[in-house]
Amino acid sequence: MGSHGPLAPSGGRVREIAFLFPGQGAQFVGMGSDFYREDREAQNIFDQADQQLGFSLSKLCFDGPEAELTRTTHAQIAIFVTSIAILQSIRSGWPHLKPSVVCGLSLGEFTSLVAVEAITFEEGLDLVRRRGELMEKAAQKNPGTMASILGISIADCIQLCKESGAELANINSYEQIVVSGTTQAVNKACELAKTKGAKRAILLKVGGAFHSSLMKDAQKGLEEVLEKVEINEPRGTFIPNVTGEPASDLKTIRSLLAKQLTSPVQWVKTMETVVRFGVKECVEIGPGRVLKGLARKINPELNIISIEKKTDLDQLKPIKVEG
């Protein structure tokens, strides 16, 4: 089955399922508002977040303004909370639908760890809040930017970085790679990309040079924060971005969560590992549908649904799970 249809039951029992969680950039004004209105479980998550943060994050998610929602410090907590609210809504309607594999794009890693009960929602929210603050601060100290390079190979992009001084930030698909670094280095990379046959090189509207060495201060800060966080063994296979390989050792998970800020997001490798685990069905949970598009490019055989609106839950109805 292609990646357009709903998840398919197999002999009454669901096959292996992966939950995928989006990263920064997926936010939009109005996200999660229908879940808040119509679902008690989701409403509780937003209310709990508002109380814990000491301001109305829910109002920012539902009504904007967009400029405030897009700020790194706000976008990360907003996407995290909206994704968990949607997850809770799925859990209340489909209590037996448990992922065998979880992963998330950058920020989405923290959401995925909450999904497999490795960290609590409260601790996850605190962590993501601090992460956003640290990244914004590092970006102000060491300004930079990012660009998406389309249509050249990973090997060519590595060479491009060597020549321009930019760094690999995201390997999103075989032909969509994001570079990061100083504005000068990234601009040079965009110019060089065209000479190497890239279809397009697009500067991204981001608050800093994420996943590059310019985030070193944020990485150090996050390491200190993570030392104080209790992490439990994940109830399911967790695939971190830095390696694209499963990690269950708690010390390793802690280390990779911080290292991720200065390392490329190995999304291609992550999705290849998902497939290696026999997964054919994926549910993207949270705002946006970016991960569905990327997964389709990496492996057209994957069957993926995105749940970002309440009406999207209808796609889960064909799933039969034995209790």
C-alpha positions in Angstrom: 0.0 0.0 0.0 1.3 3.5 -0.8 1.6 6.3 1.8 -1.8 7.9 1.0 -4.2 5.5 2.6 -5.2 4.8 6.2 -3.3 2.4 8.3 -4.1 -1.1 7.4 -4.9 -3.9 9.8 -3.2 -7.2 9.2 -5.2 -10.2 10.2 -6.9 -8.3 13.0 -3.7 -7.3 14.6 -1.7 -4.2 13.8 1.7 -4.6 12.3 4.7 -2.7 13.8 3.9 1.0 14.1 6.3 4.0 14.4 5.2 7.3 15.9 7.0 10.3 14.4 7.1 13.8 16.0 7.8 17.1 14.2 10.5 19.7 14.9 10.8 23.4 14.9 9.3 25.1 11.8 6.1 23.0 12.0 4.2 25.6 14.0 1.2 27.5 12.7 -1.3 29.8 14.3 -4.4 27.8 15.3 -2.6 24.5 15.9 -4.2 22.3 18.5 -7.3 24.6 18.9 -9.8 22.0 17.6 -8.3 19.3 19.9 -8.6 21.8 22.8 -12.2 22.6 22.0 -13.4 19.0 21.5 -11.1 16.7 23.6 -10.8 16.7 27.3 -7.5 14.9 27.4 -5.9 17.4 25.0 -7.4 20.3 26.9 -5.8 19.0 30.1 -2.4 19.0 28.5 -2.7 22.7 27.3 -4.1 23.8 30.7 -1.3 22.0 32.5 1.4 23.6 30.3 -0.1 27.1 30.8 0.0 26.6 34.5 3.5 25.2 34.5 4.9 27.9 32.2 3.2 30.8 34.0 1.7 32.2 30.8 -1.0 31.2 28.2 0.9 29.1 25.7 -2.5 27.9 24.5 -3.5 31.4 23.5 -0.2 31.8 21.6 -0.8 28.5 19.8 -4.4 29.3 18.9 -4.4 33.0 18.3 -0.7 34.0 17.7 0.7 36.5 16.9 2.8 34.5 14.4 6.0 36.5 15.0 5.9 35.5 18.7 4.9 31.9 18.0 7.9 31.6 15.5 10.5 32.7 18.1 12.7 29.7 19.1 11.8 30.0 22.8 8.1 29.8 22.0 8.0 27.6 18.9 9.7 24.6 20.6 7.4 24.5 23.6 4.4 25.2 21.4 5.1 22.3 19.1 6.0 20.0 22.0 2.8 20.7 23.9 0.5 20.5 20.8 2.1 17.1 19.8 1.6 15.7 23.3 -2.0 17.0 23.4 -2.7 15.2 20.1 -1.0 12.1 21.4 -3.2 12.1 24.5 -6.3 12.4 22.3 -5.1 9.4 20.3 -4.4 7.4 23.5 -7.9 8.1 24.9 -9.6 6.9 21.6 -7.1 4.1 20.8 -5.7 2.9 24.1 -4.1 -0.2 22.6 -2.3 1.6 19.8 1.2 1.6 21.1 4.3 2.4 19.0 7.0 -0.2 18.7 9.4 2.6 17.4 9.5 6.3 18.1 11.6 9.1 16.7 11.3 12.8 16.1 13.0 15.5 14.0 15.3 17.4 16.3 13.0 18.9 18.9 10.6 15.9 18.2 13.1 13.6 20.0 12.0 15.1 23.3 8.3 14.5 22.4 9.1 10.9 21.4 10.8 10.2 24.8 7.6 11.4 26.6 5.6 9.1 24.3 7.6 6.0 25.5 7.5 7.2 29.1 11.3 7.8 29.3 10.6 11.3 30.6 7.5 12.8 32.1 5.5 15.5 30.3 6.4 18.0 33.1 10.1 17.3 32.8 9.9 17.3 29.0 8.3 20.7 29.0 10.9 22.1 31.3 13.7 20.6 29.2 12.2 21.9 25.9 11.8 25.3 27.5 15.4 25.5 28.6 16.6 24.1 25.2 14.8 26.8 23.3 16.2 29.5 25.6 19.7 28.2 25.3 19.5 27.9 21.5 18.1 31.5 21.2 20.8 32.8 23.5 23.6 31.0 21.5 22.1 32.3 18.3 22.3 35.9 19.6 25.9 35.4 20.7 27.0 33.5 17.5 24.6 34.7 14.7 24.1 32.5 11.7 21.5 31.0 9.4 20.5 27.8 7.5 19.7 26.9 3.9 17.9 24.0 2.2 19.8 22.5 -0.7 17.7 20.5 -3.1 18.7 18.1 -5.8 22.3 17.2 -5.1 23.6 14.1 -3.4 24.7 13.8 0.3 28.3 13.3 -0.9 28.2 16.5 -3.0 26.7 18.4 -0.1 29.6 17.2 2.2 32.0 18.5 -0.4 30.0 21.8 -0.6 30.4 22.3 3.1 34.2 21.7 2.9 34.4 24.4 0.2 32.1 27.0 1.8 32.8 26.6 5.5 29.1 25.7 6.2 28.1 22.6 8.1 25.7 19.7 7.4 22.6 20.3 9.6 19.8 18.0 8.4 19.9 15.1 6.1 16.2 15.1 5.5 16.0 13.0 2.4 18.4 11.7 -0.3 18.0 15.0 -2.1 17.0 17.5 0.6 19.8 18.6 2.8 20.0 21.6 5.1 23.3 23.4 5.8 24.0 25.7 8.7 26.7 28.2 9.8 27.6 31.8 9.6 25.6 33.9 7.2 28.7 34.3 5.0 29.4 30.5 4.9 25.7 29.6 4.1 25.4 32.3 1.4 28.6 30.9 -0.2 27.2 27.3 0.0 24.0 28.5 -1.8 26.1 30.0 -4.6 28.3 26.9 -4.9 25.3 24.6 -4.8 24.0 26.0 -8.1 27.4 25.3 -9.8 27.1 21.7 -8.5 23.8 21.2 -10.2 21.4 21.8 -7.3 17.8 22.4 -8.3 17.4 25.1 -5.6 19.2 26.6 -2.6 16.8 28.3 -0.3 17.7 30.4 2.7 15.5 29.4 5.7 13.7 31.7 8.0 15.3 30.5 11.2 16.5 32.1 14.4 20.1 30.8 14.2 22.6 28.3 12.9 21.1 25.2 14.5 22.8 21.9 14.4 26.2 23.5 13.9 29.3 24.3 16.0 27.8 27.8 16.6 25.4 26.0 19.1 28.3 24.9 21.3 27.2 27.1 24.2 23.7 25.7 24.0 25.0 22.2 24.0 27.0 22.8 27.2 24.1 24.4 28.9 21.8 21.5 27.9 24.3 18.9 29.2 24.1 20.6 32.6 20.3 20.7 32.5 20.1 17.0 31.4 22.3 15.9 34.3 19.4 16.7 36.7 16.7 15.0 34.7 15.5 11.5 35.5 15.4 9.4 32.4 13.8 6.0 32.5 14.2 3.1 30.0 12.1 3.8 27.0 9.0 1.6 26.5 9.7 1.0 22.9 12.6 1.5 20.5 13.9 5.1 20.5 16.0 6.2 17.5 18.0 9.4 18.2 19.0 11.8 15.4 22.7 11.9 16.0 23.3 8.3 15.1 20.1 7.2 13.4 20.4 3.9 15.4 18.4 2.7 18.4 19.5 3.9 21.9 18.3 2.4 25.2 21.3 3.1 27.5 20.3 6.1 29.6 23.7 7.7 29.7 23.9 7.5 25.8 20.4 9.0 25.5 21.3 11.9 27.8 24.6 12.5 25.9 23.0 12.4 22.4 20.1 14.8 23.4 22.8 17.5 24.1 25.1 16.5 21.2 22.2 16.8 18.8 22.4 20.6 19.0 25.8 20.7 17.2 25.4 17.5 15.1 23.5 16.9 11.8 20.0 15.4 12.1 20.4 12.0 10.4 16.8 11.7 9.3 17.5 9.4 6.3 19.4 7.0 8.5 16.6 7.2 11.2 13.9 6.3 8.7 16.0 3.5 7.2 16.4 2.1 10.7 12.6 2.3 11.2 12.1 0.2 8.1 14.8 -2.2 9.2 12.7 -2.9 12.3 9.9 -4.2 10.1 7.8 -1.1 10.4 5.5 -0.3 7.4 3.0 1.9 9.2 3.9 5.3 10.7 1.8 8.0 12.4 3.1 11.6 12.3 1.7 13.3 15.5 1.7 17.1 15.8 1.5 20.2 13.7 2.6 20.1 10.0 3.0 17.2 7.5 6.7 17.6 6.8 7.7 14.1 8.1 5.1 12.4 5.9 6.6 14.1 2.8 10.1 13.2 3.8 9.3 9.6 4.6 7.6 9.2 1.2 10.8 10.4 -0.5 13.0 8.1 1.6 10.8 5.0 1.2 7.7 5.1 -0.9 6.6 1.8 0.6 5.9 3.3 4.0 2.3 3.9 4.8 2.0 7.2 6.7 -0.8 9.2 8.2 -0.4 12.7 9.7 -2.6 13.7 12.7 -2.5 17.5 13.1 -6.3 18.2 13.1 -9.1 16.5 15.0 -10.7 15.3 11.7 -7.4 13.4 10.9 -8.3 10.9 13.7 -10.8 9.3 11.3 -7.7 7.8 9.5 -7.1 5.7 12.6 -10.5 4.0 12.5 -9.6 1.1 10.3 -7.0 0.0 12.8 -8.0 -3.1 14.8 -5.9 -3.9 17.8 -6.4 -7.0 20.0 -6.5 -6.0 23.7 
